[in-house]
Amino acid sequence: MRRASIGSIRTTVSTAADTQYESNQALARREEELDGYAADGYTLVSTISITAADRAIIVDTLQRITEG
């Protein structure tokens, strides 16, 4: 039997000009999380970005298929 496991990563990034350092930090953490999921056998299946006046929210959805 095949089983699907789903994971998600939610990253909030400020779009204000004076928060570039914090935004870069958030994106670096996102990259680390994506790498961790990939190391565990997950595949990225979708990424969406939701923008508001002062921030963007990135939602990544990942999936791993296992047999058993």
Order of alpha helices (4+ residues) and beta strands (2+ residues): beta-alpha-beta-beta
